[in-house]
């Protein structure tokens, strides 16, 4: 949904919610990449995911997982116990 710089991509929970509503989605899987190659979620990734989960909860939209893709593999928030 957005393009960022080398070390930051702005994400707005309201925009994620708006796009989900446009698509009549009842659930989402969030995905983004880490250009560094390390798929380990940052504290900013964890915080933003929580904000998105809270933003879409009243709309009854479920976030199933958040995947971070890097050169060294993929990290799943669900598998890591982060959601």
N, CA, C and O atoms as CSV, one atom per row, in Angstrom:
chain,resi,resn,atom,element,x,y,z
A,1,UNK,N,N,0.804,-1.197,0.000
A,1,UNK,CA,C,0.000,0.000,0.000
A,1,UNK,C,C,0.848,1.262,0.000
A,1,UNK,O,O,0.359,2.342,-0.331
A,2,UNK,N,N,2.109,1.130,0.367
A,2,UNK,CA,C,2.929,2.316,0.516
A,2,UNK,C,C,4.368,2.023,0.148
A,2,UNK,O,O,4.820,0.880,0.218
A,3,UNK,N,N,5.066,3.039,-0.235
A,3,UNK,CA,C,6.493,2.928,-0.508
A,3,UNK,C,C,7.224,3.741,0.543
A,3,UNK,O,O,6.737,4.766,1.021
A,4,UNK,N,N,8.393,3.261,0.886
A,4,UNK,CA,C,9.148,3.954,1.918
A,4,UNK,C,C,10.553,4.278,1.471
A,4,UNK,O,O,10.893,4.208,0.290
A,5,UNK,N,N,11.354,4.635,2.451
A,5,UNK,CA,C,12.756,4.924,2.211
A,5,UNK,C,C,13.561,3.688,2.590
A,5,UNK,O,O,12.996,2.614,2.795
A,6,UNK,N,N,14.845,3.834,2.680
A,6,UNK,CA,C,15.715,2.722,3.026
A,6,UNK,C,C,15.396,2.169,4.417
A,6,UNK,O,O,15.508,0.966,4.651
A,7,UNK,N,N,15.000,3.051,5.334
A,7,UNK,CA,C,14.789,2.588,6.711
A,7,UNK,C,C,13.422,2.934,7.308
A,7,UNK,O,O,13.236,2.810,8.519
A,8,UNK,N,N,12.467,3.362,6.484
A,8,UNK,CA,C,11.160,3.710,7.024
A,8,UNK,C,C,10.105,3.725,5.923
A,8,UNK,O,O,10.344,4.204,4.815
A,9,UNK,N,N,8.935,3.192,6.254
A,9,UNK,CA,C,7.784,3.263,5.352
A,9,UNK,C,C,6.580,3.695,6.178
A,9,UNK,O,O,6.182,2.984,7.101
A,10,UNK,N,N,5.999,4.833,5.867
A,10,UNK,CA,C,4.840,5.279,6.649
A,10,UNK,C,C,3.637,4.367,6.422
A,10,UNK,O,O,3.288,4.033,5.290
A,11,UNK,N,N,3.023,3.980,7.525
A,11,UNK,CA,C,1.823,3.145,7.479
A,11,UNK,C,C,0.795,3.809,8.381
A,11,UNK,O,O,1.088,4.148,9.528
A,12,UNK,N,N,-0.402,3.989,7.859
A,12,UNK,CA,C,-1.467,4.623,8.622
A,12,UNK,C,C,-2.588,3.609,8.809
A,12,UNK,O,O,-3.175,3.143,7.832
A,13,UNK,N,N,-2.888,3.265,10.066
A,13,UNK,CA,C,-3.946,2.279,10.305
A,13,UNK,C,C,-5.254,2.620,9.604
A,13,UNK,O,O,-5.952,1.722,9.132
A,14,UNK,N,N,-5.595,3.895,9.528
A,14,UNK,CA,C,-6.849,4.274,8.868
A,14,UNK,C,C,-6.829,3.914,7.385
A,14,UNK,O,O,-7.864,3.568,6.816
A,15,UNK,N,N,-5.652,3.993,6.756
A,15,UNK,CA,C,-5.544,3.646,5.335
A,15,UNK,C,C,-5.652,2.137,5.134
A,15,UNK,O,O,-6.231,1.678,4.150
A,16,UNK,N,N,-5.098,1.373,6.063
A,16,UNK,CA,C,-5.239,-0.085,6.000
A,16,UNK,C,C,-6.715,-0.447,6.157
A,16,UNK,O,O,-7.238,-1.273,5.410
A,17,UNK,N,N,-7.382,0.172,7.127
A,17,UNK,CA,C,-8.811,-0.086,7.348
A,17,UNK,C,C,-9.634,0.329,6.132
A,17,UNK,O,O,-10.539,-0.394,5.716
A,18,UNK,N,N,-9.322,1.485,5.566
A,18,UNK,CA,C,-10.064,1.964,4.398
A,18,UNK,C,C,-9.950,0.981,3.239
A,18,UNK,O,O,-10.945,0.659,2.590
A,19,UNK,N,N,-8.731,0.506,2.982
A,19,UNK,CA,C,-8.524,-0.430,1.867
A,19,UNK,C,C,-9.232,-1.763,2.130
A,19,UNK,O,O,-9.798,-2.360,1.215
A,20,UNK,N,N,-9.198,-2.221,3.374
A,20,UNK,CA,C,-9.904,-3.460,3.717
A,20,UNK,C,C,-11.399,-3.306,3.468
A,20,UNK,O,O,-12.040,-4.220,2.948
A,21,UNK,N,N,-11.955,-2.162,3.833
A,21,UNK,CA,C,-13.376,-1.914,3.603
A,21,UNK,C,C,-13.699,-1.834,2.110
A,21,UNK,O,O,-14.725,-2.345,1.661
A,22,UNK,N,N,-12.814,-1.188,1.345
A,22,UNK,CA,C,-13.018,-1.112,-0.109
A,22,UNK,C,C,-13.097,-2.498,-0.733
A,22,UNK,O,O,-13.844,-2.722,-1.685
A,23,UNK,N,N,-12.314,-3.426,-0.183
A,23,UNK,CA,C,-12.269,-4.787,-0.719
A,23,UNK,C,C,-13.288,-5.714,-0.063
A,23,UNK,O,O,-13.363,-6.897,-0.396
A,24,UNK,N,N,-14.076,-5.172,0.875
A,24,UNK,CA,C,-15.030,-5.973,1.653
A,24,UNK,C,C,-14.331,-7.142,2.346
A,24,UNK,O,O,-14.879,-8.240,2.440
A,25,UNK,N,N,-13.130,-6.892,2.824
A,25,UNK,CA,C,-12.339,-7.936,3.480
A,25,UNK,C,C,-12.835,-8.165,4.898
A,25,UNK,O,O,-13.193,-7.221,5.602
A,26,UNK,N,N,-12.853,-9.407,5.305
A,26,UNK,CA,C,-13.183,-9.733,6.691
A,26,UNK,C,C,-11.928,-10.104,7.471
A,26,UNK,O,O,-11.962,-10.226,8.696
A,27,UNK,N,N,-10.823,-10.282,6.754
A,27,UNK,CA,C,-9.554,-10.623,7.394
A,27,UNK,C,C,-8.406,-10.156,6.509
A,27,UNK,O,O,-8.551,-9.998,5.297
A,28,UNK,N,N,-7.255,-9.938,7.153
A,28,UNK,CA,C,-6.066,-9.479,6.436
A,28,UNK,C,C,-4.838,-10.241,6.906
A,28,UNK,O,O,-4.780,-10.706,8.045
A,29,UNK,N,N,-3.866,-10.364,6.028
A,29,UNK,CA,C,-2.521,-10.769,6.385
A,29,UNK,C,C,-1.632,-9.610,5.947
A,29,UNK,O,O,-1.563,-9.275,4.765
A,30,UNK,N,N,-0.964,-9.012,6.906
A,30,UNK,CA,C,-0.076,-7.888,6.618
A,30,UNK,C,C,1.280,-8.434,6.186
A,30,UNK,O,O,1.749,-9.439,6.721
A,31,UNK,N,N,1.906,-7.773,5.222
A,31,UNK,CA,C,3.213,-8.199,4.724
A,31,UNK,C,C,4.034,-6.962,4.397
A,31,UNK,O,O,3.538,-6.014,3.788
A,32,UNK,N,N,5.285,-6.983,4.807
A,32,UNK,CA,C,6.217,-5.953,4.344
A,32,UNK,C,C,7.620,-6.537,4.306
A,32,UNK,O,O,7.873,-7.603,4.866
A,33,UNK,N,N,8.518,-5.841,3.651
A,33,UNK,CA,C,9.880,-6.346,3.533
A,33,UNK,C,C,10.854,-5.498,4.339
A,33,UNK,O,O,10.591,-4.334,4.644
A,34,UNK,N,N,11.973,-6.103,4.672
A,34,UNK,CA,C,13.092,-5.401,5.290
A,34,UNK,C,C,14.243,-5.425,4.287
A,34,UNK,O,O,14.859,-6.469,4.073
A,35,UNK,N,N,14.533,-4.286,3.678
A,35,UNK,CA,C,15.619,-4.247,2.695
A,35,UNK,C,C,16.972,-4.656,3.270
A,35,UNK,O,O,17.869,-5.039,2.519
A,36,UNK,N,N,17.131,-4.582,4.588
A,36,UNK,CA,C,18.395,-4.986,5.209
A,36,UNK,C,C,18.651,-6.473,5.026
A,36,UNK,O,O,19.790,-6.930,5.113
A,37,UNK,N,N,17.570,-7.237,4.767
A,37,UNK,CA,C,17.698,-8.680,4.603
A,37,UNK,C,C,17.329,-9.447,5.852
A,37,UNK,O,O,17.021,-10.636,5.771
A,38,UNK,N,N,17.352,-8.797,7.015
A,38,UNK,CA,C,17.008,-9.438,8.285
A,38,UNK,C,C,15.506,-9.323,8.513
A,38,UNK,O,O,14.995,-8.215,8.670
A,39,UNK,N,N,14.790,-10.442,8.534
A,39,UNK,CA,C,13.335,-10.376,8.684
A,39,UNK,C,C,12.854,-10.190,10.122
A,39,UNK,O,O,11.648,-10.183,10.365
A,40,UNK,N,N,13.761,-10.042,11.068
A,40,UNK,CA,C,13.359,-9.879,12.464
A,40,UNK,C,C,12.496,-8.627,12.630
A,40,UNK,O,O,12.924,-7.536,12.253
A,41,UNK,N,N,11.281,-8.765,13.190
A,41,UNK,CA,C,10.414,-7.592,13.381
A,41,UNK,C,C,11.051,-6.587,14.348
A,41,UNK,O,O,11.598,-6.962,15.385
A,42,UNK,N,N,10.969,-5.326,13.990
A,42,UNK,CA,C,11.469,-4.261,14.862
A,42,UNK,C,C,10.390,-3.902,15.882
A,42,UNK,O,O,9.239,-4.318,15.751
A,43,UNK,N,N,10.769,-3.136,16.887
A,43,UNK,CA,C,9.768,-2.692,17.868
A,43,UNK,C,C,8.733,-1.799,17.194
A,43,UNK,O,O,7.565,-1.802,17.584
A,44,UNK,N,N,9.149,-1.032,16.183
A,44,UNK,CA,C,8.199,-0.209,15.427
A,44,UNK,C,C,7.217,-1.085,14.656
A,44,UNK,O,O,6.039,-0.745,14.546
A,45,UNK,N,N,7.694,-2.213,14.121
A,45,UNK,CA,C,6.804,-3.159,13.419
A,45,UNK,C,C,5.748,-3.709,14.378
A,45,UNK,O,O,4.568,-3.788,14.036
A,46,UNK,N,N,6.180,-4.083,15.565
A,46,UNK,CA,C,5.263,-4.648,16.565
A,46,UNK,C,C,4.233,-3.604,16.981
A,46,UNK,O,O,3.041,-3.899,17.072
A,47,UNK,N,N,4.699,-2.384,17.232
A,47,UNK,CA,C,3.799,-1.306,17.647
A,47,UNK,C,C,2.775,-0.999,16.555
A,47,UNK,O,O,1.585,-0.865,16.840
A,48,UNK,N,N,3.230,-0.888,15.312
A,48,UNK,CA,C,2.318,-0.575,14.211
A,48,UNK,C,C,1.297,-1.692,14.009
A,48,UNK,O,O,0.131,-1.421,13.725
A,49,UNK,N,N,1.723,-2.935,14.153
A,49,UNK,CA,C,0.799,-4.054,14.012
A,49,UNK,C,C,-0.296,-3.970,15.065
A,49,UNK,O,O,-1.470,-4.177,14.758
A,50,UNK,N,N,0.076,-3.672,16.290
A,50,UNK,CA,C,-0.923,-3.534,17.355
A,50,UNK,C,C,-1.895,-2.397,17.059
A,50,UNK,O,O,-3.092,-2.517,17.320
A,51,UNK,N,N,-1.386,-1.301,16.518
A,51,UNK,CA,C,-2.256,-0.178,16.166
A,51,UNK,C,C,-3.253,-0.574,15.083
A,51,UNK,O,O,-4.426,-0.206,15.148
A,52,UNK,N,N,-2.792,-1.316,14.100
A,52,UNK,CA,C,-3.675,-1.749,13.015
A,52,UNK,C,C,-4.723,-2.729,13.548
A,52,UNK,O,O,-5.901,-2.620,13.206
A,53,UNK,N,N,-4.305,-3.683,14.379
A,53,UNK,CA,C,-5.245,-4.648,14.963
A,53,UNK,C,C,-6.341,-3.907,15.722
A,53,UNK,O,O,-7.521,-4.232,15.586
A,54,UNK,N,N,-5.959,-2.919,16.516
A,54,UNK,CA,C,-6.939,-2.150,17.292
A,54,UNK,C,C,-7.845,-1.304,16.397
A,54,UNK,O,O,-9.031,-1.142,16.687
A,55,UNK,N,N,-7.291,-0.768,15.314
A,55,UNK,CA,C,-8.074,0.084,14.411
A,55,UNK,C,C,-9.161,-0.691,13.681
A,55,UNK,O,O,-10.256,-0.174,13.460
A,56,UNK,N,N,-8.857,-1.943,13.303
A,56,UNK,CA,C,-9.830,-2.706,12.518
A,56,UNK,C,C,-10.753,-3.576,13.375
A,56,UNK,O,O,-11.747,-4.097,12.870
A,57,UNK,N,N,-10.442,-3.736,14.648
A,57,UNK,CA,C,-11.267,-4.578,15.528
A,57,UNK,C,C,-12.730,-4.135,15.540
A,57,UNK,O,O,-13.606,-4.986,15.392
A,58,UNK,N,N,-13.045,-2.825,15.713
A,58,UNK,CA,C,-14.466,-2.428,15.722
A,58,UNK,C,C,-15.187,-2.698,14.395
A,58,UNK,O,O,-16.416,-2.753,14.346
A,59,UNK,N,N,-14.411,-2.862,13.333
A,59,UNK,CA,C,-14.985,-3.144,12.013
A,59,UNK,C,C,-15.141,-4.643,11.773
A,59,UNK,O,O,-15.574,-5.075,10.705
A,60,UNK,N,N,-14.779,-5.425,12.789
A,60,UNK,CA,C,-14.821,-6.881,12.719
A,60,UNK,C,C,-13.955,-7.434,11.594
A,60,UNK,O,O,-14.335,-8.377,10.899
A,61,UNK,N,N,-12.785,-6.826,11.432
A,61,UNK,CA,C,-11.781,-7.304,10.489
A,61,UNK,C,C,-10.674,-7.937,11.314
A,61,UNK,O,O,-10.135,-7.315,12.230
A,62,UNK,N,N,-10.342,-9.168,10.987
A,62,UNK,CA,C,-9.329,-9.920,11.713
A,62,UNK,C,C,-7.982,-9.804,11.021
A,62,UNK,O,O,-7.902,-9.850,9.793
A,63,UNK,N,N,-6.931,-9.654,11.804
A,63,UNK,CA,C,-5.578,-9.715,11.263
A,63,UNK,C,C,-5.061,-11.110,11.587
A,63,UNK,O,O,-4.836,-11.431,12.754
A,64,UNK,N,N,-4.873,-11.938,10.574
A,64,UNK,CA,C,-4.423,-13.316,10.790
A,64,UNK,C,C,-2.936,-13.390,11.102
A,64,UNK,O,O,-2.515,-14.193,11.934
A,65,UNK,N,N,-2.141,-12.557,10.442
A,65,UNK,CA,C,-0.692,-12.609,10.647
A,65,UNK,C,C,-0.063,-11.362,10.052
A,65,UNK,O,O,-0.700,-10.624,9.299
A,66,UNK,N,N,1.176,-11.143,10.395
A,66,UNK,CA,C,1.991,-10.087,9.797
A,66,UNK,C,C,3.312,-10.754,9.456
A,66,UNK,O,O,4.008,-11.266,10.333
A,67,UNK,N,N,3.646,-10.743,8.183
A,67,UNK,CA,C,4.876,-11.369,7.705
A,67,UNK,C,C,5.889,-10.302,7.355
A,67,UNK,O,O,5.557,-9.291,6.736
A,68,UNK,N,N,7.130,-10.537,7.756
A,68,UNK,CA,C,8.230,-9.651,7.388
A,68,UNK,C,C,9.166,-10.472,6.515
A,68,UNK,O,O,9.678,-11.509,6.937
A,69,UNK,N,N,9.383,-10.000,5.303
A,69,UNK,CA,C,10.197,-10.719,4.334
A,69,UNK,C,C,11.567,-10.059,4.245
A,69,UNK,O,O,11.684,-8.839,4.132
A,70,UNK,N,N,12.588,-10.887,4.297
A,70,UNK,CA,C,13.959,-10.403,4.141
A,70,UNK,C,C,14.756,-11.392,3.314
A,70,UNK,O,O,14.281,-12.486,3.009
A,71,UNK,N,N,15.939,-11.011,2.961
A,71,UNK,CA,C,16.809,-11.882,2.173
A,71,UNK,C,C,17.070,-13.199,2.924
A,71,UNK,O,O,17.249,-14.250,2.309
A,72,UNK,N,N,17.089,-13.121,4.262
A,72,UNK,CA,C,17.402,-14.286,5.095
A,72,UNK,C,C,16.178,-15.102,5.490
A,72,UNK,O,O,16.270,-15.957,6.371
A,73,UNK,N,N,15.031,-14.857,4.855
A,73,UNK,CA,C,13.835,-15.625,5.154
A,73,UNK,C,C,12.642,-14.748,5.467
A,73,UNK,O,O,12.614,-13.562,5.137
A,74,UNK,N,N,11.664,-15.349,6.106
A,74,UNK,CA,C,10.422,-14.656,6.451
A,74,UNK,C,C,10.119,-14.887,7.925
A,74,UNK,O,O,10.272,-15.996,8.437
A,75,UNK,N,N,9.686,-13.820,8.602
A,75,UNK,CA,C,9.285,-13.916,10.007
A,75,UNK,C,C,7.778,-13.733,10.093
A,75,UNK,O,O,7.213,-12.841,9.460
A,76,UNK,N,N,7.138,-14.579,10.874
A,76,UNK,CA,C,5.702,-14.525,11.099
A,76,UNK,C,C,5.442,-14.046,12.520
A,76,UNK,O,O,5.922,-14.644,13.484
A,77,UNK,N,N,4.673,-12.956,12.646
A,77,UNK,CA,C,4.330,-12.458,13.980
A,77,UNK,C,C,3.589,-13.539,14.767
A,77,UNK,O,O,3.816,-13.706,15.966
A,78,UNK,N,N,2.718,-14.258,14.099
A,78,UNK,CA,C,1.933,-15.293,14.779
A,78,UNK,C,C,2.846,-16.392,15.299
A,78,UNK,O,O,2.722,-16.808,16.451
A,79,UNK,N,N,3.755,-16.864,14.468
A,79,UNK,CA,C,4.682,-17.932,14.871
A,79,UNK,C,C,5.614,-17.469,15.989
A,79,UNK,O,O,6.025,-18.264,16.834
A,80,UNK,N,N,5.942,-16.181,15.988
A,80,UNK,CA,C,6.833,-15.634,17.019
A,80,UNK,C,C,6.098,-15.273,18.304
A,80,UNK,O,O,6.717,-14.844,19.277
A,81,UNK,N,N,4.769,-15.449,18.308
A,81,UNK,CA,C,3.988,-15.134,19.495
A,81,UNK,C,C,3.778,-13.644,19.704
A,81,UNK,O,O,3.503,-13.206,20.821
A,82,UNK,N,N,3.905,-12.867,18.644
A,82,UNK,CA,C,3.752,-11.419,18.738
A,82,UNK,C,C,2.308,-10.970,18.505
A,82,UNK,O,O,1.993,-9.784,18.608
A,83,UNK,N,N,1.441,-11.926,18.193
A,83,UNK,CA,C,0.017,-11.608,18.031
A,83,UNK,C,C,-0.823,-12.827,18.293
A,83,UNK,O,O,-2.049,-12.763,18.207
